[in-house]
Structures are given as C-alpha cells and as structure tokens.
Amino acid sequence: MDIAILDNRDPTWNGEIDRAGAALGAPDNPHLFPYHFLQVVLPRLGGKMVVVKNDGRRVGVGFLFPRGYRQEGGRPRRIYTLRYHAVEPLAPSQRDHLLAHLQAHLHGAEVVYYDPAHASCFSATGEAIGTINVGRPSRDEALGIRQLQQAVWGSPPEFLYPADIHSREFGLGTSLVARVEERLAGFLFGFYKFGGPALPADWHQRFGGDLRLESQTMAVLPEYRGMRIGHLLKRIQAEQAWANGIGIIHWTADPLQFPNAALNFGLLRAVAFDFYPDLYPFRNNLNRVPASRFGLTWLVGTERVRNVPRFGSRALILDLRHHPDVVRVNQGWEEVRLDVDAPLIAVEIPADWTGLQERSLEAARRWRETTDRLLAHYVGRQPGQYVITGVGTDQDRCFLIGEQVSDALWQHLGT
C-alpha cells in the first residue's frame, strides 16, 4: 500500500478533499463531514488527512482527529482517532500495516482506528437542571441533531455533521444535548485540539495550552430560546473540560451577531484577540455575505469565568450613554476612524444582523466590509491593539467593547 499523510500546507489539500468526497459518494454519504470543516477547521485542530492507494488506485481515505494525550514514561504521547472511509475493503493485515505506518510517521503517536459505518455505542446521560435535562445524546438524539441543524440553518445535507461522531467510539471532546419535556431542544459539540492560536503572557503554561477544546457547533430551536439553554450548555461544557484537565476552549463566532456577542462576552466572559475575515466558504440563511469570524478564547479555569453561576446571572451590557470615555470608532458603516489610541473603544455592529441580511443584502455587504476593516485593524494581542471583552448599547444601537492590550489586562483576564 502507498500511504500519504497530508496537512493543509500541502498544495493539494483542498483538491484531495474534493476527490475524496467524489470517491465516497458526497453529498449523499451521511458519514462524511462538511467540506468547509475538513478544509478549514480540521487543520486548526491539528488534524490531518490520510490517502491510501494500492497499485495507483485510491482504496481508502482517512482523517486524523486529535483524541488526547497519554502519559508514558513521564512524557505525553499524542493520541489520534483515524476516521477511515474504505473505498475498497481493508483486510485486517492491511489495517495493522496502516496503523503501524501512521504511528511511525506521527512521532510515535497512538492511533485509534474508527470506522464510522460501525459506530455502535451511544451512551445517553442526563442531568435535570430545572425544567431542562442535559447530557450525552442517545442514538436517536444523535440523528435528531442533524435534523435540528437543518431546521436552524436551512443547510443542505452536505453541510450537516455525521450523527456517528456522538458515539463513544469516536471520542468527541464535547457531546451534549438539551431536552425539554423529553424533546430535543438544543445541542453543543466540540473537538479536542492540539495547541491552537498563540496565547499571551503565561497563559499557555498556566492553562495547559497543548490540549484544548474547539467548540464547533451549538444550536437551540427557536421555540426554546429565552430559556438560556445556550448558556447552560456552554457552562456544562466548561465544567466537564475543567474536570478533565482542559483549561482552554476556543470557538469561532460571527462578530456581527449581537445576541451571540452578549452571551459570549457579557455572560460567558470569553475574549477575542483573533479575527479571521471571510473564514468559511459556505453561505446559508445566517451567512448571506462573507463569513468573517472572531476566534474566541475561554479560560474556563479562571475565577472570572467560574464565578458566573449556571442560573440567575445576567449578561453585562455597558450603557454607553453613561460612559463617554469609551471611544466609538464608527457610526454604522459610513463613518470610520482608524486613528484611535484610547484605553477603551466601541465598534458599532447591526442590532439585527440576521434580519438585515434578509432585508438588504447590499447594506449587509457594506456592514461586513466596514467591520472587517475595523476589526482587522484594531483587534490583536500586540501593544496598541485591542481585546474584545464586552458589549454595549446606546438605546437601540449595539457595540462591541475593546480594551487596549497591556500586561495588566492579561493579568486581569487570566485571574
């Protein structure tokens, strides 16, 4: 067998993903991940692609997902899940050869073979929290997550995540559903991640930056919004991660969705010093223009995060009418300032980004272009740049709040 291990630095990365999809029956194969995930997210996890050929024929394609670390002889050993899709049947001896080859070429990492067509263990759990029950999904609920994705985003089948990833065998970093009166109301899932974006100050050492979580997708059905299910799912994710020795959770979020910003910054106390313009190639009901994203960092072991209770807390939203010291860097998409050097800034964003995209695609494009320019200029981890730490309002206008980078800020955010 000819075995090639690829990462996204390989110029054939996207092409190989396209060829793999064609060979495996995309978009009609429910075991395949969305293209945008494989192209953009998998490399950010530290994942890789494996192409297996025999006599020049493609006989299988695999994707290596981080699974964790195991301590051996006082040293950490990486563990991967090989999610393998066979084009032609793989004999046991060939599978053993494949695993041995991968381990040899991944610096001795352990590789766990996983066939998505044979996932069998779905261990549902549940914890009653008021009127909401939260836990791991059953097999039927895992299938229901795909339907819920479609209901929320209006996505075609090829943009839905496989149900089998919620099995015990695959080993997701987070797999949670929320139930109301025994009905699926929402979900949250995420992946283990080797390393990630550079961290400021001493955060990498203090919070275990070698193994993190990437919180990939969360959704709540419209009829259950207002019950704070999203907040509850994220809180339980943080508690589980911290209990398992993981101190850092990342995810991406559209900076123009104010309700999400109020949750992420005002309630969860996440921060953003990474910004990725036009990160994802997809378009859907919530993303009708380029899908730019914040990269969020959540230090789940800090008092700043852990002291927010599951219930009873409210998002901190600054009333900018009473804070003239916060300098506004734009008024809508028409007036922009790139010369501000102040301790606090406010970036105006639409009050209803989803509705704006439905009402006026041209106005949405202009908002995206303006805020992309502002966020690319101001947001970062270097002196003089800004960390997005909060949200604010001025009557019906909405803002993101940035604090200027300093040693004192890193100390405060990491406490």
ABEGO torsion letter per residue (X at the ends): XBBBBBBAABAAAAAAAAAAAAAAGOAABAABBBAAAAAAAAAAAGBBBBBBBBGGBBABBBBBBBAEBBBBGGBBBBBBBBBBBBABBBBAAAAAAAAAAAAAAAGGBBBBBBBAAABABBBBBBBBBEABBBEBBBAAAAAAAAAAAAAAAGBBAAABBBAAAABAAAGBABBBBBBBGGBBABBBBBBBBBEEBBBBEAAAAAAGAABBBBBABBBBBAAABGAGAAAAAAAAAAAAAAAAGBABBBBBBBAABAAAAAAAAAAAGBBBABBBBGABABBBAABABBBBBBBBBBBAABAAAAABBABGBBBBBBBAAABAABBBABBEAABBBAABBBABBBBBBBABAAAAAAABAAAAAAAAAAAAAAAAAABEABBGBBBBABBBBBEABBBBBBBBBBAAAAAAAAX
